[in-house]
Amino acid sequence: MSSTSAPFRFTVERTDRDTAARLSTFETPHGAVEMPAFMPVGTLGTVKGLPPAAIRETGAQMVLANAYHLARRPGEEIVRQLGGLHRFMNWDGPILTDSGGFQIFSLAAMTTIDDRGATFRSHIDGSEHHVTPERAIAIQEALGPDVAMVLDHVVALPNERAVIEEAMQRSVRWAARSIEARSRADQAVFAIVQGGLDPQLRRHCAAELRAMPFDGYAIGGLSVGEEMDDMLATLDVTVPQLPDDRPRYLMGVGRPEDLLEAIARGVDLFDCVLPTRNGRNAFAFTDAGSIRLRNEQFKLDERPLDEACPCPACRHSRGYLRHLFAADEMLGPILVSIHNLTYYQRLLAEAREAIGQGQLGELLAAKRAGWSAAAR
């Protein structure tokens, strides 16, 4: 099963035997992405502390940057004049840019939203800015990523149904305006399904967006305060409403267990700051649970974080990595960020292999057992 919209092509090669998981390929102007896939977050055109070569060595195929932040600094026209985002950040693989809907949500105290768009004050200097759906597309067309996201209206959860419905309906109207505003044939545009935790609103939003000619569909408005069970129930309702022949992207959700659960429900693409943010805070992910390197118990620990991991952090002992954080040496956050990204990419590679063999359920059960044993 495949869809063709030159220069993009999405092909589902295999579905899992017992789950809704899909093994697929998304071809873009800057290369193909094997899915399910995880995108490291490079908000300002950089994955914090890591050069592009190090990101590539983790196994990453595609990265995410943020149009809102890049429009504030250095400005999308500067990026365009310096050759576009790929050349600007020296990343030759696919790039997706978020439009900034979540950032506007996070600045709620400084933001006013109506049907025209969002008016807010910059988190940098307090200056006033106005972003419309059309402006969000124009910024991303100047930046030049492979995939641009529509501007959407994000609200906190839990919330009143009327508030969630208003934001959802506005997101649909903004999506229609985004389609009208696009002009680059070499840039895919993804819609974003909103609707909070309400099944009826999610189905309605998905149906409205499915009727529009988007190249992919994202599930937004999660990981904003809801419980994991609520998130999974929302995916159970939403994912079956999305087209089978387009990529499905779950925005901003990224604990390892969340990724596998979402993959089992048919999600193809992910991003999250968790692996790098936690890496900068001495928190390492492993199949045997998380390791908090600042703990005294690792002071004399000669073991690597993970015997099987090929990353540069795992060439050192836990004791040495702990020392780096205790001494406030920048190498510590760099190494553990690399380790965490490598862990995520290895996890997604395992998921792709398991789907290819029709065994994602077995992989999910094994990973759950390791993580839960460590939590006891």
N, C-alpha and C positions, 0 to 999 in steps of 0.2 A: 504494500500500500504506500503510495507516495503522492505528494503534491508538487506541482511545478509552477514557479513564478520567478522566472529568470531575474537575477542570477542566484536565486535561492531555491533549494529543493529539500524537502523533508521526506524521509523514507523510513517507514516502520519495517524492520527486518524480521523481528520475532516478538511474539508475546509470550509471557510466562504461562506455565501450565496451570498454576493454582491461584494466581493473583492477576491484577490488571496491569502489571508492569510491562514496559515495552523496551525493546532494544531497537534503537533508531539512529539515524544519521541526519544532521542538519548541515547542509552545504551553504556556505556564505562566500562573499567575494574574497575573504581572507582565510579560507580553508574550511574544512569539514569539522564538525563537532560530533564526537561519538556520545550518544546519550543513553542513559541518564548521565548528567554532567553537573559538576559544581564549579561555580565561578568565584575565584577570589575577588574580594572587594578592593578596588583601587579608586576610592572616592575622588581624589584630586588628581587622578592620572598616575597614581603610584600606590602599590600595595605597601603599606607603611614599612619602611626599613629594608625592602627587598628589591634588588635590581631585576629587570625582566628575565635575565638568564636564570636566576635562581627560582623565579616563579615557574618558568617553563620546566625546570628540572624536577619540580614537585609532581609533574604530570598534568598541570593545568593546560586546558586547551583554549579557554575563553575567559576573559576578565570583564568585570563590571566597573564602570566609572559613573560619576554623578553629574548630570547636566546642570543642576542647580548650583552646585559648588563650583564647577568649572566656569559657569557664566559669571559668578562673583569674582573668582580669581582663577586664571588671569584675565578671563573674558573670552567668549567663544570666537570673537574675531581674531584675537591674538593666536589662538590655537589654529584657526583656519589659515592664517597667514604663515604660520610655521609648518604647514604641510598637512594639517589635520591631526586627529587624535592619535592614530596609529604611529605616525612619524614623531609626533610630539612626545609620546611616552616610550617610543622605541619598542613597541609591541606589534609583531607582524601577524599575530593570530586574530581571531574574531573578538570584537568588543561589543558589549551592550551598555547603553547608558540609561539610567533611571531618570525620569523627567524631573523629579524633585517633589512629587506629591507627599511622600513620607516626610521630607525635610520641612515642608510647609506645615504639615501636621505637628511636627515636633516644635515648631515655633508658634504654636497656637496662641500664646499670650500676645504675640505681636502680629497676628494675621487676621485679616477680614476676607471672607469668602462669599462670593455671590455668583450668579450665573455667568457673568463676564469673565471671572477668573479669581485670582488670589492677590490681595495687596498685603504686603508684609514689610517688616523692617529687617535689614540685613543683620545677620549675627556677627558680622565683621565690624561694621562701622555705624550701624543704626540707620543707614540711608534707606529711603522708601523705594520699593520695587513693586511692579505689577506684572504678573505672569498670567497669560491666557493659554488655552490649549494650542492656539496658533503660534504663539510665541515659544512655547515649549518645543514644538516641532521645528521651528526655525532655528532655535539654539542647537538642537541635535543635528539638524542638517548641516549647520556650520561646523560642528565638531567632527562629523563624519564617521560615527560608529557604524557597525554592520546592522545593529538592531537598536531602534529608538522606541521608548515607551511613551504612551499617551499620558497626559496629565490627568490625575484622578483625585477625588476628594476622599481622604482618609479620616476616619473618626476613631476615637478610643473605644475599647470594649472593656466591660459591658457598657451599654448605652440605651437610651430610649429608642423604641422602634421607629418613631417618627423621625428622629435625628438620623438614624442609619438609612432609612428609606430615602430621605431627602438627599443625602450624600450619594447614595447609589444612583438615583435618577439623574443627579447632576453629572456623575461620572459617565453615564451613558450619553448624555447630551454632549459632553466634552469630547468623548470618543468619536462621535459623528463629526464634530468640527475638526478633530485631528486628521481624520481621513481626508476631508476636503482640503486641508492645508498642506498635505504632503506633496512634495514635488520630485524627490529623488527616487529613481527606479532602482538604484543600487543600495537602498537602505530599507530593511524590513521594519514594519511598525507592528508592535504588539499592543493589544487591548488589555485592560485590567478589570477582572470581575470583582465587584464589591457586593456588599449586602450583609456584612457582619456575620453573626451566627444564625441568622434566620434562613431556614431552608427555602421558603417561598421567595424571599428577596434574592437569594443567590441564583435560584433557577430563572427568575425573571430577568436578572441582569445578564446571565449567560445567554439566554435566548435572544435578547436585544443585540448583544455584541456579536453573536454567531451570525446574525443576518448581515453584518458589515464585512467588507473584504479585508480583514486583517491577516497578517502573515503568521501570527501566533497569538496565544491567549495566556495571560497571567492570572494568577489568583492572588489578590492583594488583600490588605486589611486584616491580616492575621499576624501573630507574634506581636500583638499590641496589648497584651494583658490577659488573654484568655488561657484556660487550662488546655493541656495537650489533648485530652479526650474531646473537648469542644472543637479544637482545630481539626482533628481527624474526622469527626462527624461532619464538619463543614466540607472537607475534601470528599467524603463519601457522597455528599449531595452534589457538589459542584463539578467534579472532574467528569462524570458521565455526561454532563451537559455540553462539554466542549468538543469541538470537531476532532475526529480521529486522525485527520490528515494534516494537523498543525501541531507545532510544539506546545507543550503545556509547562508553564513556568510558575513555581511557587516562590513568591518574593519574600526575602528576608528571614526565612525559616532555616535553621541550620544546626541543631544538635544532631550528632550522628544518628541517634535513634529516630529523630524526626525525619531525616532524609530517607532512611530505609522504609519507614512506615508510609511516607508519601509516595515513594517509588512503587510500592506494592499497590497503591491506589491509582497508578497511571500517570504520575508526574514525571517530567523529563528533565527539568532544569532548575537549578537552585543557586542562591547566593546568600551569604551571611558574613558578618564581621567577626563571628564567634571564634574561628580558629586563630585569626591574627590578634584580635583583642585579648583573648585568653593567653595566647603565646607571650604577649608583652607583659602579662601579669603572672608569669611563672606557672602557668596551668597547662599541662600537656595531656592530650588525648591518646588513649591506647585501647586495645580490645579488652584489656583487663581492668578498665576503668580509668578515671582521671588521676593524674599525679600532680600534687601541689608542691612544687619544688622548694618553696620557702620553708616547708616543714623541717624541723630539726632531724627527723628520722632519716633524711637523705644526705646528711652531712658527710658520712663515711661510706655511702653506697657506691660501689664500684660498677654496678650494672648500667647498661644504656637504658634509655627510656623504653626501647623495644628492640629485642634481639634481631627481629626480622626486618626492621625498617632500614632502608638504604640511605636515609637522609644524613646530612653532615652533623646534625645534633646527636645522632645515635652512634657517632664515632667517639663520643665523649661519655664520661660517667655521669650519673645523676649527681654525684658529689661535686663534680666540676661545674655542672650547669647551675647547681644551687649556689656555688661560690660566686658565679658571675652576677647573679641577681643580688646576693648579699653585698657585693662590692659595687653595685650600681654600674656594671659594665654593659655597654650597649650590645655586646655580642650575645648576651643571654637572651634578650627579647628577640633578636634576629634569628638565632638558632631554633628557639622553641616555636616561633612563628613558622619557620620553614618546616619543622617537624609536624606541626598541626596541619598545615596545608598538604603535606605529603600523606599524612594519615587520611585526610578526607579524600584525596585523589585515589589512594589505594582502595579505600572503602567503595568508592564509586566504580572503580575498575572491577572489584570483586562482584559488585552488583550486576554490572554488565555481563560478566562471565556467567554468573548464576542464571540470569534471565536467558542467556543463550542456551543454557543446558536445561531450562525449565525448572530451576531449583531455587528461585529466590526465597520461597518460604523456608527452606532449610537454612539458608544463609541468615535470614532474619532471626530464626529461632536460636541459632548458634551465637549470634552477636548479642541478642537479648540476654542469653544465659551468662555470657562473660561480663557484660555491663552490670547486670543485677547482682551477680555474685560479689563484685567489687563494692557495690553500694551497701551490702549487708554488714 
